[in-house]
């Protein structure tokens, strides 16, 4: 959700042989694609590294249903490309301010009615899909990651964060129950104590603090975030087959968490719908 309190006909993309529009070149050997004629998601592939960029900067990358659908499509594109050995997910100057206010406002009127139920489902699905990418993933976080934006950040395997970035769940600050499997996602990355501070007590942390707590691998100056993420991705992605196999083992051996992600989605959703309806 983006709100001031947080400061915060398509071409066929159904298979590996579908035609997808070329937007422009992103550099030598780096083809940049969009997931539709007009999209808030850009996918660039340079060598063995894919970069998925949220480009709705005018609303701090608050996720709309169509944007979430395009994010899922970008992930499908990456998995179909066996030459991709690592993925960077970034939002430019502001990573993600959560789900767009209109999406949650619709759900607040009647969380089970359509299209509100489906709209929220596709937002949830988008960061689940990021977490399912076959290649190892790095979130390059600048500006902030709030609400569903922090879910997207911790859905990846690794995080590089700006020292001055703001990270918070923020649900409780606006009277909402956490959603999207937040407790599972944050718990497996940050541990119980930090997850409680973020999810139950509504605390906020800086990028520097996130690195100290182990939520991020490294906190660097804002201007260095994406370069550092790409550097790590290039190293891992140099051998795509090995990177994908190692990532599969990494996730199998260190997960799933005590409560599987799909169960957490359902468990949190009922309580979150209640909190939305209460605010309507």
C-alpha positions in Angstrom: 0.0 0.0 0.0 1.2 3.4 -0.7 -0.1 6.2 1.5 1.4 9.2 3.0 1.9 7.6 6.4 4.3 5.2 4.8 6.0 8.0 3.0 5.6 6.1 1.0 -4.7 -6.0 -26.4 -1.3 -7.4 -24.5 1.1 -9.6 -26.5 1.0 -13.3 -25.7 3.4 -14.1 -22.8 2.1 -17.6 -22.1 5.1 -19.7 -23.2 8.7 -19.7 -24.1 7.8 -19.2 -27.8 5.6 -16.1 -27.2 6.5 -12.8 -28.8 7.5 -10.1 -26.3 8.1 -6.5 -27.2 11.6 -5.1 -27.2 11.8 -1.7 -25.5 15.5 -0.8 -26.0 19.0 -2.0 -25.5 20.4 -1.7 -22.0 24.0 -2.0 -23.0 26.3 -4.3 -24.9 24.6 -7.6 -25.0 21.9 -6.4 -22.6 18.4 -6.7 -24.1 15.7 -4.8 -22.2 12.1 -6.1 -22.4 8.8 -4.9 -21.1 6.0 -7.3 -20.1 3.5 -5.4 -22.2 3.2 -2.3 -24.5 2.9 -0.2 -21.3 4.4 -1.7 -18.2 5.6 -0.7 -14.7 8.1 -3.6 -14.8 11.2 -3.8 -17.0 13.3 -6.9 -17.5 16.9 -6.5 -18.7 19.3 -9.4 -19.4 23.0 -8.7 -19.6 25.1 -11.8 -19.9 23.9 -14.3 -17.3 22.3 -11.7 -15.0 18.6 -10.6 -15.2 17.6 -7.4 -13.7 13.9 -6.9 -12.8 13.2 -3.2 -12.3 10.0 -1.7 -10.8 9.6 1.5 -12.7 6.5 3.2 -11.2 8.6 5.8 -9.6 5.8 8.4 -9.5 4.1 6.3 -6.8 7.2 4.8 -5.2 6.5 1.5 -7.0 3.3 0.8 -5.1 2.0 -2.5 -6.6 -1.2 -2.4 -8.6 -2.8 -5.7 -9.9 -1.5 -5.1 -13.4 2.0 -4.3 -12.2 1.9 -7.5 -10.1 0.8 -9.5 -13.1 3.8 -8.0 -15.1 6.1 -8.9 -12.3 4.9 -12.5 -12.5 5.4 -12.5 -16.2 8.9 -11.2 -15.9 9.7 -14.0 -13.5 8.3 -16.5 -16.0 10.5 -15.0 -18.7 13.6 -15.3 -16.5 12.9 -19.0 -15.6 12.4 -19.8 -19.3 15.9 -18.4 -20.1 18.3 -21.1 -19.1 21.2 -18.7 -19.6 20.2 -16.6 -16.6 22.2 -17.6 -13.5 21.2 -14.8 -11.1 18.5 -12.1 -10.7 18.6 -8.6 -9.3 15.3 -7.1 -8.2 15.4 -3.3 -7.8 13.1 -0.3 -7.7 15.5 2.4 -8.6 15.4 5.3 -6.1 12.6 3.7 -4.0 12.3 0.0 -3.8 8.6 -0.5 -3.1 6.0 1.3 -1.0 3.7 -1.8 -0.8 0.4 -2.5 -2.4 -1.4 0.5 -4.0 -3.9 2.2 -1.8 -6.7 1.5 -4.3 -6.1 -2.2 -4.2 -6.5 -2.3 -0.4 -9.3 0.2 -0.4 -11.3 -2.1 -2.7 -10.5 -5.0 -0.4 -11.6 -3.0 2.6 -15.1 -2.6 1.1 -15.6 -6.3 0.8 -12.5 -8.5 0.9 -14.3 -11.5 -0.5 -16.0 -9.7 -3.4 -14.6 -9.5 -6.9 -12.4 -8.0 -8.2 -11.1 -7.1 -4.8 -10.2 -10.7 -3.8 -8.4 -11.4 -7.1 -6.6 -8.1 -7.1 -5.1 -8.7 -3.7 -4.3 -12.3 -4.7 -2.2 -11.3 -7.7 -0.2 -8.9 -5.5 0.5 -11.7 -3.1 1.3 -14.0 -6.0 3.9 -11.5 -7.4 6.3 -11.7 -4.5 5.7 -15.4 -4.0 6.7 -15.8 -7.7 9.9 -13.8 -7.0 10.7 -16.3 -4.2 10.2 -19.2 -6.7 12.7 -18.0 -9.3 15.1 -20.8 -10.1 18.2 -18.6 -10.1 19.5 -17.0 -6.9 18.0 -13.6 -6.3 19.2 -10.3 -4.8 17.1 -7.4 -3.8 18.8 -4.0 -4.4 17.0 -1.8 -1.9 17.2 2.0 -2.0 14.8 4.5 -0.5 12.5 2.2 1.4 10.7 -1.1 1.5 7.3 -0.8 3.3 4.3 -3.1 3.7 4.1 -5.5 0.8 7.4 -3.9 -0.3 9.3 -5.5 2.6 7.6 -8.8 1.7 9.1 -8.5 -1.8 12.5 -7.7 -0.3 12.6 -10.7 2.0 11.2 -13.0 -0.7 14.7 -12.9 -2.3 17.7 -14.9 -1.3 19.9 -11.9 -0.4 19.6 -8.2 0.1 21.9 -5.3 -0.6 20.5 -2.2 1.0 21.3 1.5 1.2 22.5 2.6 4.5 19.8 5.2 4.8 16.9 3.1 3.4 13.8 2.7 5.6 12.4 -0.8 6.2 9.2 -1.4 8.0 6.2 -3.7 7.9 3.9 -0.8 8.8 0.7 -2.8 8.8 -0.2 -2.0 12.4 0.4 1.7 11.9 -2.7 1.8 9.7 -4.8 -0.7 11.6 -4.2 -3.7 9.3 -3.2 -7.2 10.1 0.1 -8.3 8.3 -0.5 -10.1 5.1 1.2 -12.0 2.3 2.9 -14.4 4.6 4.9 -11.6 6.3 5.6 -13.5 9.5 7.0 -16.5 7.6 9.1 -14.4 5.2 10.5 -12.1 7.9 10.9 -14.9 10.4 13.1 -17.1 8.1 15.3 -14.1 7.4 15.3 -11.9 10.5 14.4 -14.3 13.3 11.7 -14.1 15.9 12.9 -11.0 17.7 13.2 -8.7 14.7 10.0 -10.1 13.2 8.1 -9.2 16.4 9.6 -5.7 16.4 8.6 -5.1 12.8 5.3 -7.0 12.6 3.8 -6.7 16.1 5.2 -3.5 17.4 5.5 -1.5 14.1 9.1 -0.5 14.5 11.2 0.8 11.6 14.8 0.1 10.9 17.4 1.7 8.7 19.4 -0.2 6.0 22.5 0.0 8.3 20.5 -1.6 11.1 19.1 -4.2 8.8 22.6 -5.3 7.9 23.6 -5.4 11.6 20.5 -7.7 12.3 21.3 -10.0 9.4 18.3 -9.0 7.3 20.6 -7.7 4.6 24.0 -9.0 3.6 25.5 -5.5 3.2 24.6 -1.9 3.7 26.3 0.5 1.3 26.0 4.1 0.3 22.8 4.7 -1.8 24.7 5.2 -5.0 26.5 1.9 -4.7 23.5 -0.4 -4.1 22.8 -1.6 -7.6 26.4 -1.9 -8.6 27.2 -4.1 -5.6 24.1 -6.2 -6.2 25.1 -6.7 -9.9 28.6 -7.5 -8.9 27.4 -10.4 -6.6 24.9 -11.5 -9.2 27.5 -11.7 -12.0 29.7 -13.9 -9.8 26.9 -16.3 -8.9 25.4 -16.2 -12.4 28.6 -17.0 -14.3 27.6 -20.7 -14.2 23.8 -20.8 -14.6 23.4 -24.5 -14.2 25.4 -24.6 -11.0 23.7 -21.5 -9.7 20.2 -22.9 -10.2 21.1 -26.3 -8.7 22.8 -24.7 -5.7 19.9 -22.4 -5.1 17.5 -25.3 -5.2 19.6 -27.1 -2.6 19.9 -23.9 -0.5 16.2 -23.5 -0.3 15.5 -27.2 0.3 18.0 -27.5 3.1 17.3 -24.2 4.9 13.5 -24.3 4.4 10.6 -24.4 4.3 9.9 -22.6 7.5 7.9 -24.1 10.3 4.7 -23.0 8.6 4.9 -23.3 4.8 4.4 -20.1 2.9 1.0 -21.1 1.3 -0.4 -21.9 4.7 0.9 -18.6 6.0 -0.8 -16.7 3.2 -4.1 -18.3 4.0 -3.8 -17.9 7.7 -2.9 -14.2 7.5 -5.4 -13.4 4.9 -8.5 -14.1 7.0 -7.3 -11.8 9.8 -6.1 -9.2 7.3 -9.6 -9.2 5.6 -11.2 -8.7 9.0 -8.9 -5.7 9.6 -9.7 -4.2 6.2 -13.4 -4.7 6.6 -13.2 -3.0 10.0 -11.7 0.1 8.5 -14.3 0.4 5.7 
